[in-house]
C-alpha cells in the first residue's frame, strides 16, 4: 500500500499540496474526533477520482472511511484545491501533468 500511496501522492507533490489543503473546520460544539490525516485522505481521494472506483468501493487499506474521503473531496473541490494544485505545480512538467489528470478527473467527479 505504501508504494501505491507514494505513486499517487509523491513526496514532492505532497510538499506543494500540504500548503494548499484547507484546515479542517473546528467543530462548533468542540470535542469530537481528531481530524483525519490529510495526506491519507488525499491519497484515498486521488485513488478514487483517477481510478474511476466508486466511493463506496474505496478499499479499507487506505485507512480512510468513505464518508470522510467524500466529505473532504467535496470541501476541497469547493475550495478549488485541484485547480490551485495544478497551477502551483506548473513549473514541474511531471507534476503538472499528474495534477492536470487529478484536476480533470476531480472536476468530472465533483459535477457527476
N, C-alpha and C positions, 0 to 999 in steps of 0.2 A: 504494500500500500504506500509506503514511504516513497518509493521510486515513482509511482504514478502521481503522487501529490507534488513531487518536485518537478515533474514534467508539466503538469497542469498549471502550477503557480511556482515557477522557478524563483530562487532567492532574489535575483536582480529585478524580477517583476514585482515580487512582494515588497522589496525596498521602496519602490515607487508607490505601489498600491496602498501600503500601510499609512502613507502620509495623506492619502485622499479619502480613505474609508471614514465615513461619518461616525462619530462617537455614538455608542448606544444611548438612547434616551433614558434619563433617570425615571424610575417608577414614582408616580406622584404620591403613592401611599408608602413609599420606602420599602426596605426589605426585599424579599424575594430572592430568587436565584442569581448567582453571578452570571454576567453576560457570557455567551459562548465565545470561544477563541475565534477571533476574526479571520485568521489565516485558514483555520479548519473550515469555517463556513465558506470562505472564498473558494477553496479547493472543491468543496461539495457543489457549490453553485456553478462553477466553471465546468465541472464534470456534467452536470445536468444540462446546461444550456448548449454545450458543444457536442455532446454525445447524442442528444435527442431523447435521452432517457426521460420517462415520465417522473414527475416529482415523487409520486408515491412509490416508485421503484428505486429510489436513492439507496444504495447499499448501506447497511448499518456500519460497515467497516470505515466509513468516512468519519464516524464519531459525531455526527450532527443529525438531529431529528429532522424529519421532513418539514414540520411546521416552522422550525427555526430557520432552515435553509430558505424556504419560500418567503417567509416574513422579511428576512434580511435582503433577499434578492429584490423584493418589491421596494423596500426602503432605499436600497442602493440605486435602483433604477430611477426612482423619483428624484434622487439627489444627483442624477446624471453621472454616476461613478464610471460607467463603462465608457462614455464619451470622454470624460476627463482623463481617464487612464490611457486611452488611446492617444489623446493629444500630448500627454506627459511623456509618452514613450516614443514620440515621433522621430527623435534623433537616433534611435537604435533600430535599424531595419528589421532585425529578427524579432525584437519585442513588439515593434509597431505592427508587424504582420500578425502576430499572435493576438495582440489586443484588438486589432481590427476584426478578426474572426470572433473573438469573445463579444465585442460590441455589437456586431451584426446579429449573432445568434441570440444575445440577450434582448435585443430590440424585438426580434420576432417572438420570443417567449413572453415578453412584457405585454405585447399587444394581442396575443392569442386568446 
